[in-house]
Amino acid sequence: MAERKTSQPPQDAAQKEVQKAVDKAEERGFLGVEVDPTPDSHYTVAGVLEGKPTPETDAGHAREVRQQLDDAARKS
């Protein structure tokens, strides 16, 4: 007997929690295409001491990186 497929999966509490975690991870850029135009030198001790921005430490820089990635995706 074939399984019946529904148009929308059930939304029980466990699924909602998982979806919430995935949405949060995607929003922060943890999932998806692994691309970060931030130079590697910004992630070094010297870069940190100089105050060079990274998406993880600077919300403004994170927005710029996200915008660059969105723009690049639209061109593809």
Backbone as JSON, one array per atom type, in Angstrom:
{
  "sequence": "MAERKTSQPPQDAAQKEVQKAVDKAEERGFLGVEVDPTPDSHYTVAGVLEGKPTPETDAGHAREVRQQLDDAARKS",
  "N": [[0.84, -1.17, 0.0], [0.6, 2.15, -0.85], [2.07, 5.1, 0.55], [0.19, 7.82, 1.8], [0.45, 11.06, 0.69], [0.49, 14.26, 2.05], [-0.52, 17.64, 1.44], [0.47, 19.52, 3.15], [2.76, 19.19, 5.73], [2.19, 17.75, 9.0], [1.91, 19.96, 11.79], [3.14, 19.64, 14.52], [4.22, 20.15, 17.95], [6.95, 19.45, 18.18], [7.89, 19.57, 15.52], [7.5, 22.28, 15.04], [9.36, 23.4, 16.79], [11.76, 22.46, 15.69], [11.63, 23.69, 13.16], [11.74, 26.36, 13.95], [14.34, 26.49, 15.01], [15.84, 25.93, 12.71], [15.1, 28.08, 11.06], [16.18, 30.19, 12.55], [18.91, 29.57, 12.4], [19.33, 29.77, 9.62], [18.76, 32.47, 9.28], [20.9, 33.63, 10.59], [22.88, 32.89, 8.92], [24.06, 30.38, 9.03], [23.36, 28.17, 7.58], [23.05, 26.92, 4.23], [24.62, 28.21, 1.25], [28.06, 28.18, 1.58], [29.64, 30.9, 1.78], [31.62, 33.64, 2.29], [32.56, 36.79, 1.96], [34.32, 38.15, 3.58], [37.63, 38.94, 4.36], [40.1, 36.5, 5.27], [41.99, 37.43, 7.05], [40.66, 39.04, 8.84], [39.71, 37.35, 10.72], [41.81, 36.59, 12.25], [43.99, 36.81, 15.16], [45.37, 39.21, 15.09], [43.71, 40.67, 13.34], [41.37, 40.83, 14.85], [42.3, 42.29, 17.07], [42.82, 44.68, 15.8], [40.33, 45.48, 15.3], [38.9, 44.72, 13.05], [36.02, 44.1, 11.1], [33.73, 41.31, 11.3], [31.13, 39.14, 10.12], [30.08, 37.83, 12.31], [30.65, 39.38, 14.5], [29.91, 41.99, 14.05], [27.08, 43.66, 13.43], [26.37, 45.44, 11.36], [28.27, 44.88, 9.39], [27.54, 42.26, 8.91], [25.04, 42.63, 7.71], [25.88, 43.89, 5.33], [27.4, 41.85, 4.13], [25.4, 39.9, 3.81], [23.76, 41.27, 2.0], [25.47, 41.47, -0.2], [25.73, 38.76, -0.84], [23.06, 38.15, -1.44], [22.66, 39.82, -3.67], [24.5, 38.66, -5.44], [23.37, 36.13, -5.73], [21.01, 36.75, -7.03], [21.95, 37.52, -9.52], [22.77, 35.19, -10.6]],
  "CA": [[0.0, 0.0, 0.0], [1.4, 3.38, -0.97], [1.84, 6.11, 1.58], [-0.57, 8.98, 1.37], [1.19, 12.3, 0.87], [-0.35, 15.41, 2.31], [0.01, 18.87, 0.86], [1.17, 20.23, 4.2], [3.09, 18.26, 6.8], [1.59, 18.1, 10.28], [2.67, 20.95, 12.53], [3.09, 19.39, 15.95], [5.15, 20.98, 18.73], [8.34, 19.1, 17.86], [8.2, 20.12, 14.2], [7.58, 23.73, 15.16], [10.64, 23.71, 17.44], [12.81, 22.22, 14.71], [11.54, 24.74, 12.16], [12.2, 27.59, 14.59], [15.81, 26.41, 15.09], [16.37, 26.02, 11.34], [14.9, 29.47, 10.62], [17.16, 31.02, 13.25], [20.23, 29.27, 11.83], [19.36, 30.35, 8.28], [18.8, 33.93, 9.43], [22.24, 34.0, 11.01], [23.8, 32.5, 7.87], [24.75, 29.14, 9.33], [22.97, 27.16, 6.6], [23.02, 27.41, 2.87], [25.89, 28.26, 0.55], [29.13, 28.65, 2.45], [30.37, 31.96, 1.12], [31.79, 34.81, 3.14], [33.58, 37.62, 1.3], [35.19, 38.76, 4.57], [38.98, 38.39, 4.27], [40.51, 35.62, 6.37], [42.79, 38.19, 8.02], [39.76, 39.62, 9.85], [39.44, 36.31, 11.71], [43.03, 36.3, 13.0], [44.14, 37.58, 16.4], [45.74, 40.57, 14.68], [42.51, 41.32, 12.8], [40.46, 41.11, 15.96], [42.88, 43.37, 17.86], [42.69, 45.91, 15.02], [38.91, 45.81, 15.22], [38.36, 44.45, 11.72], [34.68, 43.51, 11.27], [33.31, 40.02, 10.76], [29.67, 39.05, 10.25], [29.71, 37.31, 13.62], [30.91, 40.36, 15.56], [29.46, 43.33, 13.67], [25.78, 43.53, 12.75], [26.4, 46.21, 10.12], [29.04, 44.11, 8.41], [26.72, 41.09, 8.57], [24.04, 43.08, 6.72], [26.57, 44.13, 4.06], [27.73, 40.54, 3.56], [24.13, 39.3, 3.39], [23.31, 41.98, 0.8], [26.36, 41.05, -1.29], [25.36, 37.4, -1.21], [21.75, 38.21, -2.1], [22.85, 40.39, -5.0], [25.19, 37.67, -6.26], [22.42, 35.06, -6.02], [20.03, 37.24, -8.02], [22.6, 37.6, -10.82], [22.99, 33.82, -11.11]],
  "C": [[0.89, 1.24, 0.0], [1.05, 4.37, 0.14], [1.05, 7.28, 0.99], [0.26, 10.24, 1.67], [0.21, 13.44, 1.08], [0.29, 16.65, 1.72], [0.79, 19.69, 1.88], [1.48, 19.26, 5.32], [2.44, 18.68, 8.11], [2.5, 19.05, 11.06], [2.54, 20.71, 14.03], [4.18, 20.21, 16.65], [6.6, 20.7, 18.38], [8.75, 19.69, 16.51], [8.33, 21.64, 14.25], [8.9, 24.15, 15.79], [11.8, 23.54, 16.47], [12.81, 23.33, 13.66], [12.06, 26.06, 12.7], [13.74, 27.62, 14.65], [16.44, 26.56, 13.71], [16.24, 27.44, 10.82], [15.93, 30.39, 11.26], [18.56, 30.81, 12.67], [20.37, 29.86, 10.44], [19.48, 31.87, 8.35], [20.2, 34.4, 9.79], [23.29, 33.57, 9.99], [24.55, 31.21, 8.11], [24.43, 28.04, 8.33], [23.0, 27.77, 5.21], [24.41, 27.38, 2.25], [26.94, 28.86, 1.46], [30.0, 29.64, 1.7], [30.43, 33.14, 2.06], [32.9, 35.65, 2.51], [34.52, 38.33, 2.28], [36.58, 38.13, 4.47], [39.34, 37.54, 5.49], [41.28, 36.38, 7.44], [41.93, 38.83, 9.11], [39.49, 38.63, 10.98], [40.67, 35.96, 12.54], [43.06, 37.14, 14.27], [44.48, 39.03, 16.05], [44.53, 41.33, 14.15], [41.53, 41.7, 13.89], [40.98, 42.29, 16.78], [42.8, 44.72, 17.14], [41.23, 46.33, 14.87], [38.29, 45.59, 13.85], [37.04, 43.7, 11.87], [34.56, 42.12, 10.66], [31.79, 39.96, 10.91], [29.23, 38.59, 11.63], [29.84, 38.36, 14.72], [30.35, 41.75, 15.27], [28.18, 43.21, 12.86], [25.74, 44.29, 11.43], [27.15, 45.46, 9.02], [28.25, 42.88, 7.97], [25.67, 41.46, 7.54], [24.68, 43.3, 5.36], [26.89, 42.81, 3.36], [26.48, 39.87, 3.02], [23.64, 39.96, 2.09], [24.16, 41.58, -0.4], [25.98, 39.66, -1.77], [24.01, 37.35, -1.91], [21.87, 38.75, -3.51], [23.51, 39.39, -5.95], [24.24, 36.54, -6.64], [21.41, 35.49, -7.07], [20.63, 37.29, -9.42], [22.77, 36.22, -11.45], [21.79, 33.29, -11.84]]
}
